[in-house]
Amino acid sequence: MSTYTVMPLRYSDDVPAMVRFLTTLGLARQVTTEGDRFAELRAGAGKVMVHAAEGADAPAAPGETVLCLATARADEASQELEAAGLQTTVWDESYGRQAMVTGPAGEAIWINEEQQDLYGYQGHGEEPDARIVATAIRPSTDFAADRAFFEKLGLTADPGASEFWTGMRVDGVVGIHQPHEGWRSVIESEDPRHRFPLVHLGFETSEPLEELRDRLAAAGYPAEVVVEDVGPKVHVTDPDGQTIEIHPLP
């Protein structure tokens, strides 16, 4: 069976600044392009893509993040998901084959095929901090449907799932989250392939939170440790003006 990597895609109006922030967190560049319009970064678990918002096919605003996945073979993944009762599409992109699976709310979740040939992209041999885990925080009004969907892709629920949060774990995490006021769940588009599910970019870490806070502050990213009923976490504002939450690894 195909295995998947959680790979949230951030649209940004300053890709280089966002990449610097993510590498400070501990992610490592894997693939970039000339012109600073795109980067793919690897965490200890999961990946993050950053794409210039200007000129993008998707009608996404700077600072918005959408859910994507990655797998080794898009065609094989598509066949397996179709056999599991899901609707998929596969097509060619400049970087290789691309799949899309339709989510529980009719949204388009893109599945990137891991690049075997860089096709003019630039590869980097950098290694990530193994302690950092990429998380895509997904607002949901139907936890049961979302959990059943992601289980078909091989994600498993963390212990302690509740009506407010269910962490679905594979290589990276999809966090099913009760939506806060004002959270949108999808980008509306006339092209069904661009009806992307909106998520919030987050992270987990086994690095002590106070050390992470101090390290971020020393690099020019003021951060604070916040303690709530669910436990402590680090809050930091990224270069796109979005608040990033970094929780202790469960």
MARZAFI-520120 format. One record per residue (C-alpha): residue number from 1; residue in one letter; x negated, z negated, y. Coordinates in nm, 2 decimals. Layout:
BEGIN
<site num="NUM" residu="A" X="X" Z="Z" Y="Y"/>
...
This chain:
BEGIN
<site num="1" residu="M" X="0.00" Z="0.00" Y="0.00"/>
<site num="2" residu="S" X="-0.12" Z="0.07" Y="0.35"/>
<site num="3" residu="T" X="-0.25" Z="-0.22" Y="0.56"/>
<site num="4" residu="Y" X="-0.19" Z="-0.25" Y="0.93"/>
<site num="5" residu="T" X="-0.37" Z="-0.37" Y="1.24"/>
<site num="6" residu="V" X="-0.17" Z="-0.51" Y="1.53"/>
<site num="7" residu="M" X="-0.29" Z="-0.32" Y="1.84"/>
<site num="8" residu="P" X="-0.10" Z="-0.39" Y="2.16"/>
<site num="9" residu="L" X="-0.15" Z="-0.12" Y="2.42"/>
<site num="10" residu="R" X="-0.19" Z="-0.23" Y="2.78"/>
<site num="11" residu="Y" X="-0.12" Z="0.02" Y="3.06"/>
<site num="12" residu="S" X="-0.35" Z="-0.06" Y="3.36"/>
<site num="13" residu="D" X="-0.43" Z="0.06" Y="3.70"/>
<site num="14" residu="D" X="-0.79" Z="-0.06" Y="3.66"/>
<site num="15" residu="V" X="-0.91" Z="0.00" Y="3.30"/>
<site num="16" residu="P" X="-1.27" Z="-0.10" Y="3.36"/>
<site num="17" residu="A" X="-1.17" Z="-0.43" Y="3.51"/>
<site num="18" residu="M" X="-0.93" Z="-0.50" Y="3.22"/>
<site num="19" residu="V" X="-1.21" Z="-0.41" Y="2.97"/>
<site num="20" residu="R" X="-1.45" Z="-0.65" Y="3.14"/>
<site num="21" residu="F" X="-1.19" Z="-0.92" Y="3.11"/>
<site num="22" residu="L" X="-1.12" Z="-0.86" Y="2.74"/>
<site num="23" residu="T" X="-1.49" Z="-0.85" Y="2.66"/>
<site num="24" residu="T" X="-1.53" Z="-1.18" Y="2.84"/>
<site num="25" residu="L" X="-1.27" Z="-1.32" Y="2.61"/>
<site num="26" residu="G" X="-1.47" Z="-1.20" Y="2.31"/>
<site num="27" residu="L" X="-1.33" Z="-0.86" Y="2.22"/>
<site num="28" residu="A" X="-1.58" Z="-0.57" Y="2.16"/>
<site num="29" residu="R" X="-1.55" Z="-0.21" Y="2.27"/>
<site num="30" residu="Q" X="-1.49" Z="0.02" Y="1.97"/>
<site num="31" residu="V" X="-1.40" Z="0.36" Y="2.14"/>
<site num="32" residu="T" X="-1.39" Z="0.47" Y="2.50"/>
<site num="33" residu="T" X="-1.36" Z="0.80" Y="2.69"/>
<site num="34" residu="E" X="-1.54" Z="0.94" Y="2.98"/>
<site num="35" residu="G" X="-1.37" Z="0.87" Y="3.31"/>
<site num="36" residu="D" X="-1.26" Z="0.51" Y="3.23"/>
<site num="37" residu="R" X="-0.91" Z="0.60" Y="3.13"/>
<site num="38" residu="F" X="-0.90" Z="0.46" Y="2.78"/>
<site num="39" residu="A" X="-1.06" Z="0.19" Y="2.57"/>
<site num="40" residu="E" X="-1.00" Z="0.05" Y="2.22"/>
<site num="41" residu="L" X="-1.14" Z="-0.30" Y="2.17"/>
<site num="42" residu="R" X="-1.17" Z="-0.51" Y="1.85"/>
<site num="43" residu="A" X="-1.09" Z="-0.88" Y="1.83"/>
<site num="44" residu="G" X="-1.19" Z="-1.10" Y="1.54"/>
<site num="45" residu="A" X="-0.84" Z="-1.00" Y="1.41"/>
<site num="46" residu="G" X="-0.64" Z="-0.73" Y="1.57"/>
<site num="47" residu="K" X="-0.72" Z="-0.48" Y="1.84"/>
<site num="48" residu="V" X="-0.62" Z="-0.41" Y="2.20"/>
<site num="49" residu="M" X="-0.60" Z="-0.07" Y="2.36"/>
<site num="50" residu="V" X="-0.61" Z="-0.02" Y="2.74"/>
<site num="51" residu="H" X="-0.49" Z="0.31" Y="2.89"/>
<site num="52" residu="A" X="-0.47" Z="0.42" Y="3.25"/>
<site num="53" residu="A" X="-0.10" Z="0.39" Y="3.37"/>
<site num="54" residu="E" X="-0.14" Z="0.69" Y="3.61"/>
<site num="55" residu="G" X="-0.08" Z="1.01" Y="3.43"/>
<site num="56" residu="A" X="0.02" Z="0.85" Y="3.10"/>
<site num="57" residu="D" X="0.29" Z="1.02" Y="2.89"/>
<site num="58" residu="A" X="0.49" Z="0.69" Y="2.87"/>
<site num="59" residu="P" X="0.69" Z="0.58" Y="3.17"/>
<site num="60" residu="A" X="0.50" Z="0.24" Y="3.17"/>
<site num="61" residu="A" X="0.41" Z="0.04" Y="3.48"/>
<site num="62" residu="P" X="0.07" Z="-0.11" Y="3.53"/>
<site num="63" residu="G" X="0.05" Z="-0.44" Y="3.36"/>
<site num="64" residu="E" X="0.31" Z="-0.35" Y="3.09"/>
<site num="65" residu="T" X="0.21" Z="-0.38" Y="2.73"/>
<site num="66" residu="V" X="0.37" Z="-0.20" Y="2.43"/>
<site num="67" residu="L" X="0.34" Z="-0.27" Y="2.06"/>
<site num="68" residu="C" X="0.13" Z="-0.03" Y="1.85"/>
<site num="69" residu="L" X="-0.02" Z="-0.06" Y="1.51"/>
<site num="70" residu="A" X="-0.31" Z="0.11" Y="1.33"/>
<site num="71" residu="T" X="-0.37" Z="0.21" Y="0.97"/>
<site num="72" residu="A" X="-0.62" Z="0.41" Y="0.77"/>
<site num="73" residu="R" X="-0.39" Z="0.71" Y="0.68"/>
<site num="74" residu="A" X="-0.09" Z="0.79" Y="0.89"/>
<site num="75" residu="D" X="0.07" Z="1.03" Y="0.63"/>
<site num="76" residu="E" X="0.04" Z="0.78" Y="0.35"/>
<site num="77" residu="A" X="0.19" Z="0.50" Y="0.57"/>
<site num="78" residu="S" X="0.48" Z="0.72" Y="0.67"/>
<site num="79" residu="Q" X="0.56" Z="0.80" Y="0.30"/>
<site num="80" residu="E" X="0.55" Z="0.44" Y="0.21"/>
<site num="81" residu="L" X="0.77" Z="0.33" Y="0.50"/>
<site num="82" residu="E" X="1.02" Z="0.61" Y="0.42"/>
<site num="83" residu="A" X="1.04" Z="0.48" Y="0.06"/>
<site num="84" residu="A" X="1.11" Z="0.13" Y="0.20"/>
<site num="85" residu="G" X="1.41" Z="0.27" Y="0.39"/>
<site num="86" residu="L" X="1.25" Z="0.31" Y="0.74"/>
<site num="87" residu="Q" X="1.26" Z="0.62" Y="0.96"/>
<site num="88" residu="T" X="0.92" Z="0.77" Y="1.05"/>
<site num="89" residu="T" X="0.77" Z="1.08" Y="1.22"/>
<site num="90" residu="V" X="0.41" Z="1.21" Y="1.19"/>
<site num="91" residu="W" X="0.23" Z="1.46" Y="1.41"/>
<site num="92" residu="D" X="-0.11" Z="1.57" Y="1.53"/>
<site num="93" residu="E" X="-0.29" Z="1.42" Y="1.83"/>
<site num="94" residu="S" X="-0.63" Z="1.51" Y="1.97"/>
<site num="95" residu="Y" X="-0.78" Z="1.21" Y="1.80"/>
<site num="96" residu="G" X="-0.61" Z="1.27" Y="1.46"/>
<site num="97" residu="R" X="-0.28" Z="1.21" Y="1.29"/>
<site num="98" residu="Q" X="-0.02" Z="0.99" Y="1.45"/>
<site num="99" residu="A" X="0.28" Z="0.82" Y="1.30"/>
<site num="100" residu="M" X="0.58" Z="0.66" Y="1.45"/>
<site num="101" residu="V" X="0.82" Z="0.42" Y="1.28"/>
<site num="102" residu="T" X="1.16" Z="0.34" Y="1.43"/>
<site num="103" residu="G" X="1.21" Z="-0.03" Y="1.48"/>
<site num="104" residu="P" X="1.52" Z="-0.25" Y="1.43"/>
<site num="105" residu="A" X="1.65" Z="-0.17" Y="1.78"/>
<site num="106" residu="G" X="1.58" Z="0.20" Y="1.77"/>
<site num="107" residu="E" X="1.24" Z="0.16" Y="1.94"/>
<site num="108" residu="A" X="0.94" Z="0.38" Y="1.87"/>
<site num="109" residu="I" X="0.64" Z="0.19" Y="1.72"/>
<site num="110" residu="W" X="0.34" Z="0.41" Y="1.71"/>
<site num="111" residu="I" X="0.10" Z="0.39" Y="1.43"/>
<site num="112" residu="N" X="-0.25" Z="0.52" Y="1.51"/>
<site num="113" residu="E" X="-0.46" Z="0.66" Y="1.24"/>
<site num="114" residu="E" X="-0.80" Z="0.50" Y="1.25"/>
<site num="115" residu="Q" X="-1.05" Z="0.76" Y="1.38"/>
<site num="116" residu="Q" X="-1.29" Z="0.90" Y="1.13"/>
<site num="117" residu="D" X="-1.42" Z="1.17" Y="1.37"/>
<site num="118" residu="L" X="-1.45" Z="1.06" Y="1.74"/>
<site num="119" residu="Y" X="-1.35" Z="1.41" Y="1.87"/>
<site num="120" residu="G" X="-1.55" Z="1.36" Y="2.18"/>
<site num="121" residu="Y" X="-1.46" Z="1.00" Y="2.23"/>
<site num="122" residu="Q" X="-1.75" Z="0.76" Y="2.26"/>
<site num="123" residu="G" X="-1.81" Z="0.51" Y="1.98"/>
<site num="124" residu="H" X="-1.97" Z="0.16" Y="2.04"/>
<site num="125" residu="G" X="-2.14" Z="-0.06" Y="1.78"/>
<site num="126" residu="E" X="-2.04" Z="-0.39" Y="1.95"/>
<site num="127" residu="E" X="-1.92" Z="-0.69" Y="1.74"/>
<site num="128" residu="P" X="-1.64" Z="-0.91" Y="1.85"/>
<site num="129" residu="D" X="-1.62" Z="-1.29" Y="1.87"/>
<site num="130" residu="A" X="-1.47" Z="-1.37" Y="1.53"/>
<site num="131" residu="R" X="-1.28" Z="-1.66" Y="1.68"/>
<site num="132" residu="I" X="-1.04" Z="-1.45" Y="1.89"/>
<site num="133" residu="V" X="-0.71" Z="-1.31" Y="1.75"/>
<site num="134" residu="A" X="-0.50" Z="-1.05" Y="1.93"/>
<site num="135" residu="T" X="-0.13" Z="-1.12" Y="1.96"/>
<site num="136" residu="A" X="0.16" Z="-0.90" Y="2.06"/>
<site num="137" residu="I" X="0.44" Z="-1.13" Y="2.18"/>
<site num="138" residu="R" X="0.77" Z="-0.96" Y="2.11"/>
<site num="139" residu="P" X="1.10" Z="-1.07" Y="2.28"/>
<site num="140" residu="S" X="1.38" Z="-1.07" Y="2.02"/>
<site num="141" residu="T" X="1.74" Z="-1.16" Y="2.00"/>
<site num="142" residu="D" X="1.75" Z="-1.10" Y="1.62"/>
<site num="143" residu="F" X="1.47" Z="-1.28" Y="1.45"/>
<site num="144" residu="A" X="1.61" Z="-1.21" Y="1.10"/>
<site num="145" residu="A" X="1.61" Z="-0.83" Y="1.16"/>
<site num="146" residu="D" X="1.26" Z="-0.83" Y="1.31"/>
<site num="147" residu="R" X="1.11" Z="-1.05" Y="1.04"/>
<site num="148" residu="A" X="1.26" Z="-0.83" Y="0.76"/>
<site num="149" residu="F" X="1.13" Z="-0.52" Y="0.94"/>
<site num="150" residu="F" X="0.77" Z="-0.65" Y="0.97"/>
<site num="151" residu="E" X="0.77" Z="-0.78" Y="0.62"/>
<site num="152" residu="K" X="0.82" Z="-0.42" Y="0.50"/>
<site num="153" residu="L" X="0.49" Z="-0.34" Y="0.68"/>
<site num="154" residu="G" X="0.32" Z="-0.62" Y="0.49"/>
<site num="155" residu="L" X="0.31" Z="-0.88" Y="0.77"/>
<site num="156" residu="T" X="0.38" Z="-1.24" Y="0.66"/>
<site num="157" residu="A" X="0.53" Z="-1.53" Y="0.85"/>
<site num="158" residu="D" X="0.32" Z="-1.82" Y="0.95"/>
<site num="159" residu="P" X="0.44" Z="-2.17" Y="0.83"/>
<site num="160" residu="G" X="0.66" Z="-2.35" Y="1.09"/>
<site num="161" residu="A" X="0.88" Z="-2.05" Y="1.19"/>
<site num="162" residu="S" X="1.16" Z="-2.16" Y="1.42"/>
<site num="163" residu="E" X="1.45" Z="-2.02" Y="1.62"/>
<site num="164" residu="F" X="1.21" Z="-1.99" Y="1.92"/>
<site num="165" residu="W" X="0.89" Z="-1.84" Y="1.75"/>
<site num="166" residu="T" X="0.79" Z="-1.67" Y="1.43"/>
<site num="167" residu="G" X="0.43" Z="-1.55" Y="1.40"/>
<site num="168" residu="M" X="0.40" Z="-1.25" Y="1.17"/>
<site num="169" residu="R" X="0.04" Z="-1.22" Y="1.06"/>
<site num="170" residu="V" X="-0.18" Z="-0.94" Y="0.92"/>
<site num="171" residu="D" X="-0.49" Z="-0.81" Y="1.10"/>
<site num="172" residu="G" X="-0.37" Z="-0.96" Y="1.42"/>
<site num="173" residu="V" X="-0.03" Z="-1.12" Y="1.50"/>
<site num="174" residu="V" X="0.31" Z="-1.00" Y="1.61"/>
<site num="175" residu="G" X="0.48" Z="-1.31" Y="1.76"/>
<site num="176" residu="I" X="0.86" Z="-1.29" Y="1.75"/>
<site num="177" residu="H" X="0.97" Z="-1.49" Y="2.05"/>
<site num="178" residu="Q" X="1.30" Z="-1.60" Y="2.20"/>
<site num="179" residu="P" X="1.31" Z="-1.40" Y="2.53"/>
<site num="180" residu="H" X="1.27" Z="-1.57" Y="2.86"/>
<site num="181" residu="E" X="1.49" Z="-1.46" Y="3.16"/>
<site num="182" residu="G" X="1.38" Z="-1.13" Y="3.29"/>
<site num="183" residu="W" X="1.19" Z="-1.02" Y="2.98"/>
<site num="184" residu="R" X="1.26" Z="-0.65" Y="2.89"/>
<site num="185" residu="S" X="1.23" Z="-0.55" Y="2.53"/>
<site num="186" residu="V" X="1.20" Z="-0.17" Y="2.55"/>
<site num="187" residu="I" X="1.08" Z="0.11" Y="2.78"/>
<site num="188" residu="E" X="1.37" Z="0.35" Y="2.82"/>
<site num="189" residu="S" X="1.28" Z="0.72" Y="2.79"/>
<site num="190" residu="E" X="1.45" Z="1.05" Y="2.72"/>
<site num="191" residu="D" X="1.18" Z="1.12" Y="2.47"/>
<site num="192" residu="P" X="1.25" Z="0.90" Y="2.16"/>
<site num="193" residu="R" X="0.88" Z="0.90" Y="2.08"/>
<site num="194" residu="H" X="0.82" Z="0.72" Y="2.41"/>
<site num="195" residu="R" X="1.10" Z="0.46" Y="2.38"/>
<site num="196" residu="F" X="0.83" Z="0.19" Y="2.33"/>
<site num="197" residu="P" X="0.88" Z="-0.17" Y="2.25"/>
<site num="198" residu="L" X="0.75" Z="-0.40" Y="2.53"/>
<site num="199" residu="V" X="0.55" Z="-0.70" Y="2.43"/>
<site num="200" residu="H" X="0.34" Z="-0.96" Y="2.61"/>
<site num="201" residu="L" X="-0.04" Z="-0.96" Y="2.54"/>
<site num="202" residu="G" X="-0.16" Z="-1.29" Y="2.41"/>
<site num="203" residu="F" X="-0.44" Z="-1.44" Y="2.20"/>
<site num="204" residu="E" X="-0.52" Z="-1.72" Y="1.95"/>
<site num="205" residu="T" X="-0.86" Z="-1.87" Y="1.92"/>
<site num="206" residu="S" X="-1.06" Z="-2.13" Y="1.73"/>
<site num="207" residu="E" X="-1.29" Z="-2.18" Y="2.03"/>
<site num="208" residu="P" X="-1.22" Z="-2.52" Y="2.19"/>
<site num="209" residu="L" X="-0.98" Z="-2.46" Y="2.47"/>
<site num="210" residu="E" X="-1.18" Z="-2.66" Y="2.73"/>
<site num="211" residu="E" X="-1.49" Z="-2.45" Y="2.65"/>
<site num="212" residu="L" X="-1.29" Z="-2.13" Y="2.68"/>
<site num="213" residu="R" X="-1.14" Z="-2.24" Y="3.01"/>
<site num="214" residu="D" X="-1.49" Z="-2.32" Y="3.15"/>
<site num="215" residu="R" X="-1.64" Z="-1.99" Y="3.02"/>
<site num="216" residu="L" X="-1.36" Z="-1.79" Y="3.18"/>
<site num="217" residu="A" X="-1.39" Z="-1.97" Y="3.51"/>
<site num="218" residu="A" X="-1.77" Z="-1.92" Y="3.51"/>
<site num="219" residu="A" X="-1.71" Z="-1.54" Y="3.47"/>
<site num="220" residu="G" X="-1.47" Z="-1.53" Y="3.77"/>
<site num="221" residu="Y" X="-1.14" Z="-1.58" Y="3.59"/>
<site num="222" residu="P" X="-0.99" Z="-1.91" Y="3.70"/>
<site num="223" residu="A" X="-0.81" Z="-2.06" Y="3.39"/>
<site num="224" residu="E" X="-0.64" Z="-2.39" Y="3.31"/>
<site num="225" residu="V" X="-0.55" Z="-2.58" Y="3.00"/>
<site num="226" residu="V" X="-0.17" Z="-2.64" Y="2.99"/>
<site num="227" residu="V" X="-0.01" Z="-2.89" Y="2.76"/>
<site num="228" residu="E" X="0.35" Z="-2.84" Y="2.66"/>
<site num="229" residu="D" X="0.58" Z="-2.97" Y="2.38"/>
<site num="230" residu="V" X="0.44" Z="-2.70" Y="2.15"/>
<site num="231" residu="G" X="0.09" Z="-2.80" Y="2.22"/>
<site num="232" residu="P" X="-0.21" Z="-2.70" Y="2.45"/>
<site num="233" residu="K" X="-0.29" Z="-2.35" Y="2.56"/>
<site num="234" residu="V" X="-0.51" Z="-2.17" Y="2.81"/>
<site num="235" residu="H" X="-0.34" Z="-1.98" Y="3.10"/>
<site num="236" residu="V" X="-0.55" Z="-1.72" Y="3.28"/>
<site num="237" residu="T" X="-0.45" Z="-1.43" Y="3.50"/>
<site num="238" residu="D" X="-0.58" Z="-1.09" Y="3.39"/>
<site num="239" residu="P" X="-0.69" Z="-0.81" Y="3.63"/>
<site num="240" residu="D" X="-0.34" Z="-0.65" Y="3.61"/>
<site num="241" residu="G" X="-0.19" Z="-0.97" Y="3.74"/>
<site num="242" residu="Q" X="-0.04" Z="-1.08" Y="3.41"/>
<site num="243" residu="T" X="-0.06" Z="-1.43" Y="3.28"/>
<site num="244" residu="I" X="-0.23" Z="-1.44" Y="2.95"/>
<site num="245" residu="E" X="-0.16" Z="-1.73" Y="2.71"/>
<site num="246" residu="I" X="-0.43" Z="-1.83" Y="2.46"/>
<site num="247" residu="H" X="-0.32" Z="-2.07" Y="2.19"/>
<site num="248" residu="P" X="-0.52" Z="-2.26" Y="1.93"/>
<site num="249" residu="L" X="-0.55" Z="-2.07" Y="1.60"/>
<site num="250" residu="P" X="-0.29" Z="-2.23" Y="1.36"/>
